[in-house]
Amino acid sequence: MAQINSVEVKNVPEYIHVGNKESEIMVAVAVTFHKIDMQLEMEYILDVVIFDIHGPMDIPVILANWEDTKVLPVSLGRKDQYLGAAKKHILASTESELFEIPVNLQLGKLTRTDSYIRRRLDAFATLTPAIGRSSKWSAQLESYLLH
C-alpha cells in the first residue's frame, strides 16, 4: 500500500475571489510506493480536498469508491467549509513521487456567519487503490408511516 508522506499547499493567492469566479492553488503531495505496488504497477486515485477550518478540525470520513470517492467531514463544532477538490489518476512506477495538483477554489456567496476577511486553507489528501475497499450510499428515499 502506498503512503502519503506530505501534503503542502503552494502558491496561495493573496486574494481569493468571492462569487462564481475561481481562484487556483497548487497542492503538492509526496507519495512513497511499496515495492509490491511498483511490481504490480498498482493504480490509485489521489483525491485532494480543500477546507476552511473553523475551530477544531472536523474528522474526515472517506467513502472509497475509486473515481467516485467522497470525503465527508464529521463536524466537531462549527462545520468546516468545503472550498474545492481535485482528483488525479496515478500509477506506481517509482519508489517515491511528488504530485502537483491544481485545485480551483470557489467560495460562492458569503452568508452572515462567514468571515468577509480571510480563509484558512487546509488540504486533505487520500489515496484509493484500484484493488481495495469500495463504498457507496443509496439514494435517499422517503416512506409514510401507518398508525
C-alpha positions in Angstrom: 0.0 0.0 0.0 1.3 3.4 -0.9 2.0 6.0 1.8 1.3 9.8 1.7 4.4 11.4 3.2 3.3 15.1 3.0 0.6 17.4 1.7 1.6 21.1 1.1 -0.5 23.9 -0.2 1.6 26.0 -2.7 1.1 29.4 -4.4 -1.8 30.6 -2.2 -3.2 33.7 -3.8 -3.1 36.8 -1.6 -6.8 37.3 -2.5 -9.5 34.6 -3.2 -12.4 35.7 -5.4 -15.9 35.7 -4.0 -18.8 34.6 -6.1 -18.6 32.3 -9.1 -15.1 33.4 -10.1 -12.5 30.7 -9.3 -9.0 31.1 -7.7 -6.4 28.3 -8.4 -3.9 27.0 -5.9 -1.4 24.1 -6.2 -1.2 21.2 -3.8 2.0 19.1 -3.7 1.5 15.6 -2.4 4.6 13.4 -1.8 3.9 9.6 -2.1 6.0 6.6 -1.4 5.0 3.3 -3.1 5.6 -0.1 -1.6 7.8 -2.4 -3.8 4.7 -4.6 -4.4 2.9 -1.5 -5.7 5.6 -1.0 -8.2 5.9 -4.6 -9.2 2.1 -4.7 -9.9 2.1 -1.2 -11.4 -0.8 -0.5 -9.0 -3.2 2.2 -9.9 -4.6 4.8 -7.4 -6.9 7.8 -7.4 -5.5 10.7 -5.5 -8.2 12.9 -4.0 -7.3 16.4 -2.7 -9.9 18.4 -0.8 -9.5 22.0 0.4 -11.3 23.1 3.6 -11.6 26.3 5.5 -11.3 25.1 9.1 -13.4 26.7 11.8 -12.3 25.8 15.4 -11.4 22.1 15.9 -10.6 20.3 12.7 -13.5 18.1 11.5 -12.9 14.4 11.2 -12.8 13.3 7.5 -14.8 10.2 6.7 -13.7 8.6 3.4 -16.2 6.6 1.3 -13.7 4.9 -1.0 -15.2 4.1 -4.4 -12.3 4.6 -7.0 -13.1 7.7 -9.1 -16.3 8.3 -7.1 -14.6 8.6 -3.7 -16.3 11.0 -1.3 -14.6 12.8 1.6 -17.2 13.9 4.2 -16.3 15.9 7.3 -17.9 14.9 10.7 -18.3 18.3 12.5 -16.8 18.8 15.9 -18.2 22.3 16.3 -18.8 24.9 13.6 -18.8 23.0 10.3 -15.7 23.4 8.2 -16.3 24.8 4.7 -15.6 22.9 1.6 -13.7 25.1 -0.9 -12.7 22.8 -3.7 -11.3 19.4 -4.7 -9.4 17.7 -7.5 -8.7 14.1 -8.5 -5.6 12.6 -10.2 -5.2 9.1 -11.6 -1.7 7.8 -10.6 0.4 4.7 -11.4 3.0 3.2 -9.0 6.2 3.2 -11.2 8.9 4.7 -9.0 9.6 4.4 -5.2 8.6 8.0 -4.4 7.0 10.7 -6.4 5.8 14.3 -5.9 2.4 15.1 -7.5 1.4 18.7 -8.0 -2.3 19.0 -8.4 -4.1 22.3 -9.3 -7.3 22.9 -7.3 -9.8 25.6 -8.1 -11.3 27.3 -5.1 -14.8 28.6 -5.3 -16.3 30.5 -2.4 -19.8 31.2 -3.9 -21.9 33.6 -1.9 -21.0 34.6 1.6 -23.5 34.3 4.4 -23.8 36.4 7.6 -21.9 33.8 9.6 -18.9 33.8 7.1 -15.8 35.7 7.6 -15.5 38.5 5.0 -11.8 39.0 5.6 -9.9 35.7 5.2 -9.9 32.0 4.8 -7.7 29.3 6.5 -6.8 26.8 3.8 -6.1 23.2 4.8 -5.6 20.4 2.2 -6.6 16.8 2.9 -5.3 14.1 0.5 -6.3 10.4 0.3 -5.3 7.6 -2.0 -7.9 5.0 -3.2 -6.3 1.9 -4.6 -7.7 0.0 -7.6 -7.7 -3.1 -5.5 -9.2 -2.3 -2.1 -12.4 -1.1 -0.5 -15.3 0.4 -2.3 -18.3 2.1 -0.7 -21.5 3.9 -1.8 -24.8 5.1 -0.3 -28.1 4.6 -1.9 -30.3 7.5 -3.0 -32.3 8.8 0.0 -35.9 7.7 -0.2 -39.0 8.6 1.9 -41.9 6.5 3.1 -45.0 7.3 5.1 -45.9 5.6 8.4 -49.3 3.9 9.0 -50.7 4.1 12.5 
